[in-house]
C-alpha cells in the first residue's frame, strides 16, 4: 500500500464507490428481460469456514458443494457488517453500514416510518410477490409485516396434518435440564446435544415448518408476478443441537483445531468477561470436538434443507431463471478462544466471515466456482437490484457482484469493514431489554450482563474493523486497539498494535478507515425539499 494521492483515489473509487457504484443499479441486463425470481435462503450464525467446497475436511455440505461445482459462485471472503443478527440484517437488506442510521443493537430495526427502506419492500413496490417464512430480526415488531411482504407464513394445524408430523419444540425450548447445574461448566455452554422425540416421531421444529411451507408455496404459486422468497431460518444458531442423521454425520477427529489465545491482557475485555462467565476453561478437547461436531451437523442439516428448496424450484420449473442466494448474517465462536456464541463488538473471522453463495439466472453469463475477492454483505442488495433491473430509490453503498459472476479475476474490494458496540451512557444500545428478559441465569447472560455495565472500562465499547487481504485493524473507543498480521497469524491470536515493525501498515489501515467513514457517514434522501412554503 501507499498513501499517495493517486492510491487514495483508487481506494475510494474501488471500495467506496463512484457515482456508478453508489447509484442504485448497475445495468448489466436488458430492461426488457423478464425479472428473475429472487430466492433468499438465510441461515443464522453459520461461520464461513464450515463449508466443504472451501476446504473444511470434516463438514458434509454436498448440496452446496454440488451447486457451486455446476451452477453457482461461492465467495470465500465474504464479510458481514455486524456480528449479531439485527444490525447485520439491517445492513444487508439496505446496503447501508450500521453507522449510517445507528443500527448497532438488536432493538433498533428498519422502520418505514423513519424513511428506512429494505430490500423486500423495494421488491414488493416494484411488482414482486414477496413470501416471507421464518424469523424477523429486521423490521419493528410493533408495526407488523404488511409493508414488507404479501404473505408472512405461519404454519397452521392443517399444515402439520398435511405434512404428517407433529410440531417439536425449538432448540431453545422444552425441558432445560440439559443445561445442568447452574454452577456447573455446561450451564452457559449452549451445548444441548442430540435431539429426539420421546414419542419416537420425526423431529420437526420451526425451521422444518418454514422449509416445508416454502416448498408448498413454490409448488402452488400460479401468479403472474415474479417471486421473492425470503427464508431466514434459525439454524445453525446455538444451542448446539441436532437430530440424526446429522448429529452423527461429522467425523469429530477431522475437525480443524481451535484457535486459542496465549494472552488476554491485550485483547478486548468483553472476551475475557465472557470467558469467565461461560466457565468453559476446564473443558477437555474431546468435549470441544463434540460441541463442534454437533454444530457441523447443524450446518449439514441446513445444507439438506436448502437442497429441498432447490428441488422444489426445479419441480416448479422456476430453477433455471431464478437468482438463488444463500448466506448467513454472522458466524459463531464454536470453541475458538474457548468461547461459544458471538459478541457485538469483536470481529474475528469466525464471526465476521460467512458463506455467501449465488446461483445467477441462466441468462446471466457466469463461470461457476469459488471467488477469492473480498466482498461485503452490503453488496447483496446491490446485486439483487442489478439482476432485477430495479432502481431502488435511495442512496446505498453496495457494489453489484454481477460482473464477478462472469469474470473470476475482476477486481472488487480491497478492504472490508465491520462495526458494533456502543458509547458510554448509550444504554439504548446495550440490549438492556435482553438482560431483563433473560435474567442472570439466561443463556446469554455472560455476554449481555457485560453489555449493560457502565464501568470505568466499558467492555461493550464501540469498535470498528478494517480488514484487507493481509491485515486486520480494529479501532476501539475506550480500549487498546488491535492489529493482526493475517499472513502469519490467521487465527488473530497475537495483537501487534504496539509492534513498531507494523507502524506503516497500521497508519495505512487507519487512513483507510478514515476515508471509509468520510464516504459513508450519512445518506442524503433522493427526494429534496422545498426551501419555502408554497403559496398555492
URTALIN-V752581 format. One record per pair of residues at least 6 apart in sequence whose C-alpha atoms are under 8 Angstrom apart, sorted by sequence separation. I is the first residue (numbers start at 1). J is the second residue. D is the distance in Angstrom with one decimal. If there is no record, write none. Layout:
BEGIN
I|J|D + I|J|D
END
This chain:
BEGIN
1|7|7.9 + 2|8|8.0 + 12|18|7.8 + 16|22|7.9 + 20|26|6.8 + 49|55|7.8 + 50|56|6.1 + 52|58|7.5 + 68|74|6.4 + 81|87|7.9 + 82|88|4.7 + 90|96|7.7 + 91|97|5.5 + 98|104|5.9 + 102|108|8.0 + 103|109|6.9 + 110|116|5.6 + 111|117|7.6 + 123|129|8.0 + 124|130|6.1 + 139|145|7.7 + 160|166|6.2 + 180|186|6.4 + 181|187|6.4 + 196|202|7.8 + 197|203|6.2 + 241|247|7.7 + 275|281|7.5 + 313|319|4.9 + 314|320|7.7 + 333|339|5.9 + 334|340|5.0 + 360|366|7.3 + 385|391|6.8 + 404|410|5.9 + 438|444|7.1 + 439|445|6.8 + 453|459|7.6 + 466|472|5.9 + 467|473|6.3 + 475|481|4.9 + 486|492|6.8 + 496|502|7.2 + 49|56|6.6 + 52|59|5.8 + 81|88|5.8 + 91|98|6.1 + 110|117|7.0 + 123|130|7.5 + 145|152|7.0 + 160|167|7.2 + 179|186|5.8 + 180|187|5.7 + 196|203|6.1 + 333|340|5.0 + 334|341|6.7 + 385|392|6.9 + 403|410|7.3 + 422|429|6.2 + 438|445|6.7 + 453|460|8.0 + 465|472|7.0 + 466|473|5.2 + 474|481|5.7 + 475|482|6.7 + 485|492|7.5 + 51|59|6.3 + 52|60|6.2 + 53|61|8.0 + 80|88|6.5 + 90|98|7.5 + 110|118|7.1 + 179|187|4.5 + 195|203|7.5 + 264|272|6.8 + 332|340|7.0 + 333|341|5.6 + 404|412|7.9 + 421|429|7.7 + 422|430|7.1 + 451|459|6.8 + 452|460|7.9 + 465|473|5.7 + 466|474|6.3 + 473|481|7.6 + 474|482|4.9 + 484|492|5.8 + 50|59|6.3 + 51|60|7.5 + 52|61|5.6 + 82|91|7.9 + 179|188|7.3 + 310|319|7.2 + 332|341|5.3 + 333|342|5.9 + 342|351|6.8 + 421|430|8.0 + 440|449|7.5 + 450|459|6.5 + 451|460|5.0 + 465|474|4.4 + 473|482|5.7 + 474|483|6.4 + 484|493|7.8 + 497|506|7.8 + 51|61|6.2 + 52|62|7.5 + 81|91|6.7 + 88|98|7.7 + 120|130|6.9 + 179|189|7.9 + 332|342|5.4 + 435|445|6.8 + 450|460|6.9 + 464|474|5.5 + 465|475|6.6 + 472|482|7.8 + 473|483|4.5 + 484|494|6.6 + 53|64|7.8 + 81|92|7.9 + 87|98|6.3 + 179|190|7.7 + 331|342|7.4 + 463|474|6.7 + 464|475|5.4 + 472|483|5.6 + 473|484|6.6 + 484|495|5.6 + 485|496|7.6 + 53|65|5.2 + 91|103|7.9 + 179|191|7.6 + 463|475|5.5 + 464|476|6.8 + 471|483|7.2 + 472|484|5.2 + 483|495|5.5 + 484|496|5.9 + 52|65|6.4 + 90|103|6.9 + 178|191|8.0 + 179|192|7.2 + 435|448|6.0 + 463|476|4.4 + 471|484|5.6 + 472|485|6.8 + 482|495|5.6 + 483|496|5.1 + 484|497|7.7 + 178|192|5.8 + 336|350|8.0 + 386|400|6.6 + 434|448|7.2 + 435|449|6.5 + 462|476|6.0 + 463|477|6.2 + 471|485|4.9 + 472|486|7.0 + 482|496|6.9 + 483|497|4.9 + 53|68|8.0 + 214|229|7.6 + 387|402|7.6 + 461|476|6.5 + 462|477|5.5 + 470|485|6.2 + 471|486|5.3 + 482|497|5.3 + 81|97|6.4 + 82|98|7.2 + 87|103|5.2 + 382|398|5.2 + 383|399|7.1 + 384|400|7.9 + 386|402|7.5 + 432|448|7.8 + 461|477|5.9 + 462|478|7.8 + 470|486|5.1 + 471|487|7.6 + 481|497|6.5 + 81|98|7.0 + 86|103|7.8 + 87|104|5.3 + 132|149|6.6 + 214|231|7.7 + 333|350|6.0 + 381|398|6.9 + 382|399|5.7 + 383|400|4.2 + 431|448|6.8 + 435|452|7.9 + 461|478|6.1 + 469|486|7.8 + 470|487|5.6 + 86|104|8.0 + 87|105|6.0 + 130|148|7.7 + 131|149|6.1 + 332|350|6.0 + 333|351|6.6 + 379|397|7.7 + 380|398|7.2 + 382|400|4.9 + 383|401|5.6 + 430|448|7.8 + 461|479|7.4 + 86|105|6.8 + 87|106|6.6 + 90|109|6.6 + 130|149|4.8 + 131|150|6.1 + 132|151|6.2 + 133|152|5.9 + 134|153|7.5 + 331|350|5.6 + 332|351|5.2 + 378|397|6.8 + 379|398|4.2 + 381|400|8.0 + 382|401|7.8 + 383|402|6.3 + 86|106|5.0 + 90|110|6.2 + 129|149|7.4 + 130|150|5.2 + 131|151|4.9 + 132|152|4.8 + 133|153|4.9 + 211|231|7.6 + 331|351|3.9 + 378|398|4.8 + 379|399|4.9 + 380|400|7.3 + 431|451|7.0 + 432|452|6.0 + 458|478|6.8 + 85|106|6.9 + 86|107|7.6 + 87|108|7.9 + 129|150|6.1 + 130|151|6.6 + 131|152|6.2 + 132|153|6.1 + 133|154|7.2 + 210|231|7.4 + 330|351|5.7 + 331|352|6.1 + 377|398|8.0 + 378|399|7.6 + 379|400|5.7 + 380|401|7.7 + 430|451|5.3 + 431|452|6.9 + 457|478|7.0 + 54|76|7.0 + 82|104|7.6 + 84|106|7.7 + 86|108|7.7 + 87|109|7.6 + 131|153|7.3 + 330|352|5.8 + 331|353|6.6 + 376|398|7.9 + 379|401|6.7 + 430|452|5.1 + 457|479|7.5 + 86|109|6.8 + 94|117|6.5 + 210|233|7.5 + 330|353|7.0 + 331|354|6.1 + 483|506|7.3 + 94|118|5.1 + 124|148|7.1 + 330|354|6.1 + 93|118|5.2 + 94|119|6.1 + 124|149|6.7 + 329|354|7.5 + 427|452|6.9 + 93|119|5.1 + 121|147|6.4 + 124|150|7.8 + 207|233|5.6 + 328|354|5.9 + 93|120|7.7 + 121|148|4.5 + 207|234|6.3 + 327|354|6.8 + 328|355|6.4 + 48|76|7.5 + 90|118|7.7 + 109|137|7.3 + 110|138|6.1 + 111|139|6.2 + 120|148|5.6 + 121|149|6.8 + 207|235|7.4 + 327|355|5.3 + 328|356|7.3 + 109|138|5.4 + 110|139|4.9 + 111|140|6.3 + 120|149|6.7 + 168|197|7.6 + 326|355|7.4 + 327|356|4.4 + 425|454|7.2 + 48|78|7.9 + 109|139|5.0 + 110|140|6.7 + 118|148|8.0 + 326|356|5.8 + 327|357|6.4 + 424|454|6.9 + 430|460|7.7 + 106|137|7.3 + 109|140|5.6 + 325|356|7.4 + 326|357|5.2 + 108|140|7.7 + 325|357|5.8 + 326|358|6.5 + 325|358|4.7 + 473|506|7.2 + 171|205|8.0 + 255|289|7.3 + 324|358|5.6 + 325|359|6.6 + 424|458|7.1 + 166|201|7.8 + 168|203|5.9 + 169|204|8.0 + 170|205|5.3 + 323|358|7.1 + 324|359|5.0 + 165|201|7.7 + 166|202|7.8 + 167|203|7.7 + 168|204|5.1 + 169|205|5.9 + 170|206|6.4 + 253|289|7.6 + 323|359|5.7 + 324|360|6.6 + 473|509|6.6 + 165|202|6.8 + 167|204|5.4 + 168|205|4.8 + 169|206|7.9 + 252|289|5.8 + 255|292|7.7 + 322|359|7.8 + 323|360|4.7 + 368|405|7.6 + 371|408|6.1 + 375|412|7.3 + 424|461|7.7 + 473|510|7.8 + 166|204|6.9 + 167|205|5.9 + 168|206|7.8 + 252|290|6.7 + 255|293|7.4 + 322|360|6.9 + 323|361|5.0 + 367|405|6.0 + 373|411|7.2 + 374|412|7.0 + 375|413|6.3 + 422|460|6.2 + 423|461|6.1 + 165|204|7.1 + 167|206|7.7 + 295|334|7.4 + 321|360|7.8 + 322|361|5.0 + 366|405|4.5 + 367|406|5.3 + 373|412|6.3 + 374|413|5.5 + 421|460|5.3 + 422|461|5.3 + 423|462|5.8 + 203|243|7.0 + 252|292|7.8 + 321|361|4.3 + 322|362|7.8 + 365|405|6.9 + 366|406|4.1 + 367|407|7.0 + 373|413|6.9 + 374|414|6.4 + 376|416|6.4 + 421|461|5.1 + 422|462|4.3 + 44|85|7.6 + 252|293|5.6 + 320|361|6.0 + 321|362|5.4 + 365|406|5.4 + 366|407|7.5 + 367|408|7.1 + 373|414|8.0 + 374|415|6.9 + 375|416|7.0 + 376|417|7.8 + 421|462|3.9 + 422|463|7.8 + 251|293|7.3 + 292|334|6.0 + 320|362|5.4 + 321|363|7.1 + 374|416|7.0 + 420|462|5.8 + 421|463|5.9 + 250|293|5.8 + 291|334|7.4 + 292|335|7.1 + 419|462|7.7 + 420|463|5.6 + 466|509|6.7 + 250|294|7.8 + 291|335|7.9 + 419|463|5.8 + 420|464|6.6 + 360|405|7.9 + 419|464|4.2 + 195|241|6.2 + 247|293|7.7 + 248|294|7.9 + 250|296|6.7 + 418|464|5.8 + 419|465|6.1 + 466|512|7.6 + 191|238|7.7 + 192|239|6.1 + 193|240|6.3 + 194|241|5.6 + 195|242|5.3 + 196|243|6.0 + 247|294|5.8 + 250|297|6.3 + 288|335|6.3 + 417|464|7.1 + 418|465|5.0 + 466|513|6.3 + 89|137|7.1 + 90|138|5.8 + 190|238|6.1 + 191|239|5.7 + 192|240|5.6 + 193|241|4.5 + 194|242|5.4 + 195|243|4.4 + 249|297|6.4 + 417|465|5.3 + 418|466|7.0 + 89|138|5.9 + 190|239|4.4 + 191|240|4.9 + 192|241|5.2 + 193|242|6.7 + 194|243|5.4 + 195|244|7.5 + 248|297|7.3 + 416|465|8.0 + 417|466|4.9 + 190|240|5.9 + 191|241|6.9 + 194|244|7.4 + 247|297|5.3 + 416|466|6.0 + 417|467|6.3 + 86|137|4.8 + 240|291|6.7 + 246|297|4.7 + 247|298|7.6 + 415|466|6.8 + 416|467|5.3 + 85|137|6.5 + 86|138|5.6 + 242|294|6.7 + 246|298|6.8 + 415|467|5.5 + 416|468|6.6 + 194|247|6.1 + 241|294|6.1 + 415|468|4.5 + 155|209|6.7 + 193|247|7.9 + 240|294|6.0 + 241|295|7.1 + 246|300|6.4 + 414|468|5.9 + 415|469|7.4 + 423|477|7.6 + 155|210|7.6 + 240|295|5.6 + 242|297|6.7 + 246|301|6.1 + 414|469|7.1 + 154|210|7.9 + 242|298|5.8 + 153|210|7.6 + 238|295|7.9 + 241|298|7.0 + 281|338|6.6 + 155|213|7.2 + 240|298|7.6 + 280|338|6.7 + 236|295|6.6 + 242|301|8.0 + 280|339|7.5 + 153|213|7.2 + 278|339|7.6 + 236|298|5.2 + 235|298|6.6 + 236|299|5.8 + 275|338|6.9 + 235|299|7.3 + 275|339|6.1 + 323|387|7.9 + 274|339|7.5 + 236|302|7.4 + 352|418|7.4 + 171|238|7.5 + 172|239|6.6 + 235|302|6.8 + 171|239|6.1 + 171|240|8.0 + 171|241|6.8 + 347|418|7.0 + 134|206|7.9 + 347|419|7.9 + 134|207|7.3 + 345|419|6.7 + 346|420|7.8 + 345|420|4.8 + 134|210|6.0 + 260|336|6.2 + 261|337|5.9 + 344|420|5.6 + 345|421|4.9 + 133|210|5.5 + 258|335|6.5 + 259|336|4.9 + 260|337|4.3 + 344|421|5.8 + 133|211|8.0 + 258|336|5.0 + 259|337|5.6 + 260|338|6.8 + 268|346|7.5 + 258|337|7.2 + 133|213|7.4 + 133|214|7.1 + 188|277|7.8 + 189|278|6.4 + 188|278|5.1 + 187|278|7.7 + 188|279|7.4 + 189|280|7.1 + 185|278|7.4 + 186|279|7.9 + 215|308|7.6 + 219|312|6.6 + 185|279|5.4 + 186|280|7.5 + 211|305|6.8 + 215|309|6.0 + 218|312|6.4 + 219|313|7.8 + 184|279|7.9 + 185|280|5.7 + 214|309|7.2 + 218|313|6.5 + 237|332|8.0 + 374|469|7.7 + 129|225|5.8 + 131|227|7.6 + 136|232|7.7 + 219|315|7.3 + 128|225|5.6 + 129|226|6.2 + 130|227|6.1 + 131|228|6.2 + 132|229|6.2 + 133|230|6.4 + 134|231|5.8 + 135|232|5.8 + 185|282|7.9 + 208|305|7.8 + 211|308|7.9 + 215|312|5.7 + 219|316|5.6 + 127|225|6.4 + 128|226|5.1 + 129|227|5.0 + 130|228|4.7 + 131|229|4.9 + 132|230|4.8 + 133|231|5.2 + 134|232|5.1 + 135|233|6.3 + 185|283|7.9 + 193|291|7.6 + 211|309|7.1 + 218|316|6.5 + 127|226|7.3 + 128|227|5.5 + 129|228|6.1 + 130|229|6.0 + 131|230|6.2 + 132|231|6.2 + 133|232|6.9 + 134|233|5.4 + 135|234|7.0 + 128|228|6.3 + 130|230|7.5 + 134|234|7.7 + 191|291|6.3 + 194|294|7.9 + 193|294|6.7 + 238|341|6.9 + 343|447|7.2 + 123|228|7.5 + 120|228|7.7 + 345|460|6.7 + 344|460|7.7 + 345|461|7.1 + 345|462|6.8 + 346|463|7.6 + 345|463|5.9 + 347|465|6.6 + 345|464|7.8 + 397|520|7.3 + 396|523|7.5 + 395|523|6.2 + 395|524|7.2 + 395|525|7.1 + 394|525|6.5 + 395|526|7.1 + 394|526|5.9 + 393|526|6.8 + 349|491|8.0 + 348|491|8.0 + 348|492|7.0 + 190|340|7.3 + 189|340|6.6 + 190|341|7.7 + 278|446|6.1 + 277|446|4.8 + 277|447|7.8 + 274|446|5.3 + 273|446|7.5 + 274|447|5.5 + 273|447|7.7 + 274|450|7.9 + 270|447|7.7 + 273|450|7.2 + 270|450|7.0 + 39|227|7.8 + 40|228|7.6 + 42|230|7.6 + 44|232|7.3 + 37|226|5.3 + 38|227|6.1 + 39|228|5.8 + 40|229|6.1 + 41|230|6.4 + 42|231|5.9 + 43|232|5.8 + 44|233|6.4 + 46|235|7.9 + 60|249|7.4 + 270|459|4.8 + 36|226|6.6 + 37|227|4.7 + 38|228|4.6 + 39|229|4.9 + 40|230|4.8 + 41|231|4.9 + 42|232|4.4 + 43|233|5.1 + 44|234|5.3 + 45|235|7.2 + 46|236|6.0 + 60|250|7.1 + 269|459|5.5 + 270|460|6.5 + 35|226|6.6 + 36|227|7.8 + 37|228|5.8 + 38|229|6.3 + 39|230|6.3 + 40|231|6.0 + 41|232|6.1 + 42|233|6.2 + 43|234|6.1 + 44|235|5.6 + 45|236|5.9 + 46|237|7.4 + 59|250|6.1 + 268|459|7.3 + 37|229|8.0 + 39|231|8.0 + 40|232|7.8 + 41|233|7.8 + 43|235|5.8 + 44|236|5.9 + 45|237|5.0 + 58|250|6.1 + 43|236|6.8 + 44|237|5.5 + 58|251|6.0 + 58|252|7.4 + 58|254|5.0 + 59|255|7.8 + 57|254|6.3 + 58|255|5.2 + 57|255|6.9 + 58|256|7.8 + 56|255|7.8 + 57|256|7.9 + 56|256|7.7 + 268|479|7.1 + 268|480|7.5 + 267|480|7.6 + 266|480|6.9 + 267|482|7.5 + 267|495|7.4 + 266|495|6.8 + 260|491|7.9 + 262|493|7.5 + 259|491|5.7 + 261|493|5.4 + 260|493|6.9 + 261|494|7.8 + 259|493|7.6 + 60|296|7.8 + 59|296|5.8 + 60|297|7.8 + 58|296|8.0 + 59|297|7.5 + 61|299|7.6 + 61|300|5.5 + 64|303|6.6 + 59|299|7.9 + 60|300|5.6 + 63|303|6.0 + 89|329|6.4 + 59|300|7.0 + 62|303|7.3 + 63|304|6.6 + 88|329|5.8 + 61|303|5.6 + 88|330|7.3 + 61|304|7.7 + 63|306|7.5 + 63|307|5.7 + 85|329|6.0 + 84|329|7.3 + 85|330|7.1 + 50|296|7.0 + 83|329|7.5 + 84|330|6.3 + 83|330|5.2 + 82|330|7.3 + 83|331|7.1 + 50|299|7.6 + 80|329|6.7 + 80|330|6.2 + 46|299|7.1 + 190|443|7.0 + 188|443|5.6 + 187|443|7.7 + 188|444|7.7 + 84|342|7.3 + 188|446|7.7 + 43|302|7.5 + 83|342|7.2 + 84|343|7.0 + 182|441|7.5 + 83|343|6.7 + 84|344|5.9 + 83|344|5.8 + 82|344|7.4 + 83|345|7.4 + 119|381|6.5 + 83|346|7.7 + 83|347|7.0 + 126|390|7.4 + 41|306|7.3 + 83|351|6.0 + 83|352|5.9 + 82|352|7.3 + 122|392|6.3 + 81|352|7.6 + 80|352|5.4 + 79|352|5.3 + 80|353|6.5 + 79|353|4.6 + 80|354|7.2 + 78|353|5.6 + 79|354|6.2 + 77|353|6.6 + 78|354|5.8 + 77|354|7.8 + 78|355|6.8 + 117|394|7.9 + 78|356|6.2 + 76|355|7.0 + 75|355|7.1 + 76|356|7.4 + 37|318|7.6 + 47|328|7.7 + 74|355|7.5 + 75|356|5.5 + 97|378|7.4 + 46|328|5.6 + 74|356|5.9 + 75|357|6.3 + 95|377|7.8 + 96|378|6.5 + 39|322|7.1 + 41|324|7.7 + 42|325|8.0 + 43|326|7.7 + 45|328|6.1 + 46|329|7.7 + 47|330|6.7 + 48|331|6.9 + 74|357|4.4 + 95|378|4.2 + 37|321|7.0 + 38|322|6.0 + 39|323|6.1 + 40|324|6.2 + 41|325|6.0 + 42|326|5.8 + 43|327|6.6 + 44|328|5.4 + 45|329|6.2 + 46|330|6.4 + 47|331|3.8 + 73|357|5.7 + 74|358|6.5 + 94|378|7.1 + 95|379|6.6 + 36|321|5.7 + 37|322|4.6 + 38|323|5.0 + 39|324|4.6 + 40|325|4.9 + 41|326|4.8 + 42|327|5.4 + 43|328|5.0 + 44|329|5.8 + 45|330|4.9 + 46|331|4.9 + 47|332|5.8 + 72|357|6.7 + 73|358|5.3 + 92|377|5.2 + 93|378|7.6 + 95|380|7.5 + 36|322|5.1 + 37|323|6.0 + 38|324|6.1 + 39|325|6.0 + 40|326|6.2 + 41|327|6.9 + 42|328|5.4 + 43|329|7.2 + 44|330|6.9 + 45|331|4.4 + 46|332|6.7 + 72|358|5.5 + 73|359|6.3 + 91|377|7.6 + 92|378|4.7 + 95|381|5.9 + 36|323|6.2 + 38|325|7.8 + 42|329|7.3 + 44|331|7.9 + 45|332|5.7 + 72|359|4.1 + 91|378|6.2 + 92|379|7.4 + 93|380|7.7 + 94|381|6.3 + 95|382|6.9 + 71|359|5.9 + 72|360|6.8 + 92|380|6.2 + 93|381|6.0 + 68|357|7.7 + 71|360|7.8 + 92|381|6.3 + 68|359|8.0 + 67|359|7.9 + 73|367|7.4 + 76|370|6.6 + 77|371|7.9 + 72|367|8.0 + 73|368|5.2 + 74|369|6.2 + 75|370|6.0 + 76|371|6.1 + 77|372|6.2 + 79|374|7.7 + 81|376|7.1 + 72|368|5.1 + 73|369|5.0 + 74|370|4.7 + 75|371|4.9 + 76|372|5.6 + 77|373|6.4 + 78|374|6.1 + 79|375|6.3 + 80|376|6.0 + 81|377|6.9 + 71|368|5.7 + 72|369|6.5 + 73|370|5.8 + 74|371|6.0 + 75|372|6.3 + 76|373|7.6 + 77|374|5.0 + 78|375|4.8 + 79|376|4.9 + 80|377|5.4 + 81|378|7.5 + 70|368|6.3 + 73|371|6.9 + 75|373|7.2 + 76|374|8.0 + 77|375|6.3 + 78|376|5.5 + 79|377|6.2 + 80|378|7.9 + 69|368|6.3 + 70|369|7.9 + 75|374|7.9 + 78|377|6.9 + 68|368|6.1 + 69|369|5.8 + 75|375|7.4 + 96|396|5.7 + 97|397|7.8 + 49|350|7.5 + 68|369|5.3 + 95|396|5.1 + 96|397|6.0 + 48|350|7.0 + 68|370|7.4 + 94|396|7.0 + 95|397|5.4 + 96|398|7.6 + 47|350|5.7 + 95|398|5.1 + 47|351|6.4 + 49|353|7.9 + 51|355|7.5 + 47|352|7.8 + 48|353|5.1 + 49|354|7.5 + 47|353|6.3 + 48|354|3.7 + 49|355|7.6 + 47|354|4.9 + 48|355|4.5 + 46|354|6.3 + 47|355|6.8 + 46|355|7.2 + 104|419|7.9 + 54|370|7.9 + 104|420|5.5 + 104|421|6.7 + 104|422|7.7 + 99|419|7.9 + 98|419|7.1 + 98|420|7.7 + 107|429|7.6 + 105|429|5.3 + 107|431|7.1 + 36|361|6.7 + 104|429|6.7 + 105|430|7.1 + 106|431|6.8 + 105|431|6.7 + 73|405|6.7 + 29|364|7.9 + 83|418|7.6 + 81|417|6.1 + 82|418|5.4 + 83|419|7.8 + 79|416|7.0 + 80|417|7.9 + 81|418|4.1 + 82|419|5.4 + 83|420|7.6 + 79|417|7.8 + 80|418|6.4 + 81|419|6.2 + 82|420|6.2 + 79|418|7.7 + 38|384|7.6 + 36|387|7.3 + 35|387|7.5 + 36|388|6.4 + 35|388|5.2 + 35|389|7.3 + 25|382|6.6 + 29|386|7.6 + 24|382|6.8 + 28|386|6.7 + 29|387|6.9 + 31|389|6.2 + 27|386|6.0 + 28|387|7.4 + 30|389|7.9 + 25|385|5.9 + 26|386|5.6 + 29|389|7.0 + 24|385|7.1 + 25|386|5.2 + 27|389|6.7 + 25|389|7.1 + 25|390|6.7 + 24|390|7.8 + 25|391|5.7 + 24|391|5.4 + 25|392|7.5 + 24|392|5.5 + 24|393|6.9 + 24|394|6.8 + 24|395|6.5 + 23|395|6.4 + 24|396|6.8 + 22|395|6.6 + 23|396|7.1 + 22|396|5.9 + 26|400|6.8 + 28|402|7.4 + 22|397|5.5 + 25|400|7.8 + 21|397|7.3 + 22|398|7.0 + 21|398|7.1 + 22|399|7.5 + 21|399|5.6 + 21|400|7.7 + 17|397|7.1 + 16|397|6.8 + 17|399|7.5 + 15|412|7.4 + 14|412|6.7 + 15|413|5.0 + 14|413|6.1 + 15|414|6.5 + 14|414|7.6 + 15|415|6.7 + 11|414|7.6 + 100|520|7.0 + 100|521|5.6 + 101|522|7.6 + 99|521|6.9 + 100|522|5.1 + 97|520|7.5 + 100|523|7.0 + 16|516|6.8 + 12|515|7.3 + 16|519|6.7 + 1|505|7.9 + 12|516|7.9 + 16|520|7.7 + 3|508|6.8 + 2|508|7.4 + 1|508|7.2
END
